[in-house]
């Protein structure tokens, strides 16, 4: 793990929102992203399947890493996950290590900004690969 910069976080999450959030909510989510005091509001929205509006597939079985590699995954991913006190934690992880975090908590792994991500929601079975069809 290595710390991500605020700029890396904003770029990856901004591209994620533009590509995968419902069109009707993109502007509001980007507004929250641009204002650190609103990150708690954004944090509460990120871990729900309702965040995803388009370009996602439910991950069902098989090797997740193999599926992501077929779609263009590299060696690292930027993991965005909930943190105490309404904050958002973000850091770079080796792909397998980053995805392993989602067995315990919800989160987003931004793999290729705006083109490939993995989302683990709060509910059972809420596991999605986000990639344009």
JOZIKA-V832431 format. One record per residue. N is the residue number from 1. RES is the residue in three letters. PSI is psi as a letter, one per 30 degrees, with the letter a starting at -180 (999 if undefined). D_LAST is the distance of its C-alpha to the last C-alpha in whole Angstrom. Layout:
n->N res->RES psi->PSI d_last->D_LAST
n->N res->RES psi->PSI d_last->D_LAST
This chain:
n->1 res->UNK psi->k d_last->30
n->2 res->UNK psi->k d_last->31
n->3 res->UNK psi->k d_last->31
n->4 res->UNK psi->l d_last->29
n->5 res->UNK psi->l d_last->30
n->6 res->UNK psi->e d_last->29
n->7 res->UNK psi->e d_last->28
n->8 res->UNK psi->e d_last->25
n->9 res->UNK psi->e d_last->25
n->10 res->UNK psi->e d_last->24
n->11 res->UNK psi->e d_last->22
n->12 res->UNK psi->e d_last->20
n->13 res->UNK psi->e d_last->20
n->14 res->UNK psi->e d_last->20
n->15 res->UNK psi->e d_last->17
n->16 res->UNK psi->e d_last->15
n->17 res->UNK psi->e d_last->17
n->18 res->UNK psi->e d_last->15
n->19 res->UNK psi->e d_last->12
n->20 res->UNK psi->f d_last->12
n->21 res->UNK psi->l d_last->15
n->22 res->UNK psi->k d_last->16
n->23 res->UNK psi->e d_last->17
n->24 res->UNK psi->f d_last->20
n->25 res->UNK psi->f d_last->21
n->26 res->UNK psi->e d_last->20
n->27 res->UNK psi->e d_last->23
n->28 res->UNK psi->e d_last->25
n->29 res->UNK psi->e d_last->23
n->30 res->UNK psi->e d_last->23
n->31 res->UNK psi->e d_last->27
n->32 res->UNK psi->e d_last->28
n->33 res->UNK psi->e d_last->26
n->34 res->UNK psi->f d_last->28
n->35 res->UNK psi->j d_last->31
n->36 res->UNK psi->e d_last->32
n->37 res->UNK psi->f d_last->35
n->38 res->UNK psi->g d_last->32
n->39 res->UNK psi->f d_last->30
n->40 res->UNK psi->e d_last->31
n->41 res->UNK psi->e d_last->29
n->42 res->UNK psi->e d_last->26
n->43 res->UNK psi->e d_last->27
n->44 res->UNK psi->f d_last->27
n->45 res->UNK psi->f d_last->24
n->46 res->UNK psi->f d_last->22
n->47 res->UNK psi->g d_last->22
n->48 res->UNK psi->k d_last->21
n->49 res->UNK psi->f d_last->18
n->50 res->UNK psi->f d_last->19
n->51 res->UNK psi->e d_last->18
n->52 res->UNK psi->k d_last->14
n->53 res->UNK psi->f d_last->13
n->54 res->UNK psi->l d_last->10
n->55 res->UNK psi->h d_last->6
n->56 res->UNK psi->l d_last->8
n->57 res->UNK psi->k d_last->9
n->58 res->UNK psi->k d_last->13
n->59 res->UNK psi->k d_last->14
n->60 res->UNK psi->e d_last->17
n->61 res->UNK psi->l d_last->19
n->62 res->UNK psi->a d_last->19
n->63 res->UNK psi->j d_last->19
n->64 res->UNK psi->e d_last->17
n->65 res->UNK psi->e d_last->18
n->66 res->UNK psi->e d_last->17
n->67 res->UNK psi->e d_last->14
n->68 res->UNK psi->e d_last->13
n->69 res->UNK psi->e d_last->15
n->70 res->UNK psi->f d_last->13
n->71 res->UNK psi->g d_last->10
n->72 res->UNK psi->g d_last->13
n->73 res->UNK psi->k d_last->16
n->74 res->UNK psi->b d_last->19
n->75 res->UNK psi->f d_last->22
n->76 res->UNK psi->l d_last->22
n->77 res->UNK psi->l d_last->21
n->78 res->UNK psi->j d_last->22
n->79 res->UNK psi->k d_last->23
n->80 res->UNK psi->k d_last->23
n->81 res->UNK psi->l d_last->25
n->82 res->UNK psi->k d_last->28
n->83 res->UNK psi->l d_last->32
n->84 res->UNK psi->l d_last->35
n->85 res->UNK psi->h d_last->36
n->86 res->UNK psi->g d_last->33
n->87 res->UNK psi->l d_last->32
n->88 res->UNK psi->k d_last->29
n->89 res->UNK psi->k d_last->29
n->90 res->UNK psi->k d_last->27
n->91 res->UNK psi->l d_last->27
n->92 res->UNK psi->k d_last->26
n->93 res->UNK psi->l d_last->26
n->94 res->UNK psi->k d_last->25
n->95 res->UNK psi->e d_last->22
n->96 res->UNK psi->e d_last->24
n->97 res->UNK psi->e d_last->26
n->98 res->UNK psi->e d_last->24
n->99 res->UNK psi->e d_last->22
n->100 res->UNK psi->f d_last->25
n->101 res->UNK psi->f d_last->26
n->102 res->UNK psi->f d_last->24
n->103 res->UNK psi->f d_last->26
n->104 res->UNK psi->f d_last->29
n->105 res->UNK psi->l d_last->27
n->106 res->UNK psi->l d_last->24
n->107 res->UNK psi->l d_last->22
n->108 res->UNK psi->k d_last->19
n->109 res->UNK psi->j d_last->18
n->110 res->UNK psi->j d_last->17
n->111 res->UNK psi->e d_last->16
n->112 res->UNK psi->j d_last->15
n->113 res->UNK psi->k d_last->16
n->114 res->UNK psi->f d_last->13
n->115 res->UNK psi->f d_last->10
n->116 res->UNK psi->k d_last->11
n->117 res->UNK psi->l d_last->13
n->118 res->UNK psi->k d_last->15
n->119 res->UNK psi->k d_last->16
n->120 res->UNK psi->j d_last->19
n->121 res->UNK psi->a d_last->21
n->122 res->UNK psi->f d_last->25
n->123 res->UNK psi->l d_last->24
n->124 res->UNK psi->k d_last->24
n->125 res->UNK psi->g d_last->21
n->126 res->UNK psi->i d_last->19
n->127 res->UNK psi->k d_last->17
n->128 res->UNK psi->k d_last->13
n->129 res->UNK psi->k d_last->11
n->130 res->UNK psi->j d_last->9
n->131 res->UNK psi->k d_last->6
n->132 res->UNK psi->k d_last->4
n->133 res->UNK psi->999 d_last->0
